[in-house]
């Protein structure tokens, strides 16, 4: 089964809306801003594509912005969206705290605002969000290690962007799962790959070089691009037969890696479900005044045994 949504009322809303084309609720043509943390990585590129499809179904105008991984640019972009007269703001925040001042500006204007994929904190009032349960996703990665290596394992953990709630939560989940399993499960190295493929490849190469012929059993990477970077590093050092690679974000290139055996498993967090839910909540608020509640999508672990459960399974060869 696909990832589940926690919150029955909102689950019903999404379940019905994804099965048929959406019709305008009371009006049409509302302008909704979506500020993406970046549009240079597959996760957000796919989310952008899904947002365009959902906007057409809802009959709304999207004002799409690319923050290019800059909190300063994202702040400026959102201020510009307010000048353009948008009726709702959806954002994937570049940093958990840095976006609080501009989000407060949105709140002061009494414009609906929803965070997607990541939370934003430190605001004058809580900002609702639609995101995967990233702590649970991190635990899934750790639990795979525990279940498949019951005698213990040395683990390298490659964390994501500093200041991102997703990176913090995923790392927390991994640590908690391994700690609960006992001292035979050790994180022997932990370093950020800054959510970048090339950076993660270099980080993994350095860690493996420093291991002095005693490579780890598993590398856990908390984004899809970093997972692919880890694959390149492991293959380049001739260690593919010795190291398992677990990752996060089930987009096509990662799924291909699972299919051919380069990647053992990946956490699916349903980006389409996240962005479509956020857009529907925003539109329901604009048109009907319905209060926005946070929605948590429950992630799943995808391996070669259940590859078809991935959201983008249909596009791989």
Secondary structure, 3 states (H helix, E strand, C coil): CCCCEECHHHHHHHHHHCCCCCCCCCCCCCEEEEEECCCCCHHHHHHHHHHHHHHHHHCCEEEEEECCCCHHHHHHHHHHHHHCCCCEEEECCCCCCCCHHHHHHHHHCCCEEEEECCCCCCCCCCCCEEEECHHHHHHHHHHHHHHHCCCCEEEEEEECCCCCHHHHHHHHHHHHHHHHHCCCEEEEEEEECCCCHHHHHHHHHHHHHHCCCCCCCEEEECCHHHHHHHHHHHHHCCCCCCCEEEEECCCHHHHHHHHCCCCCEEEECCHHHHHHHHHHHHHHHHHHCCCCCCEEECCEEEEHHHHHHCCCHHHCC
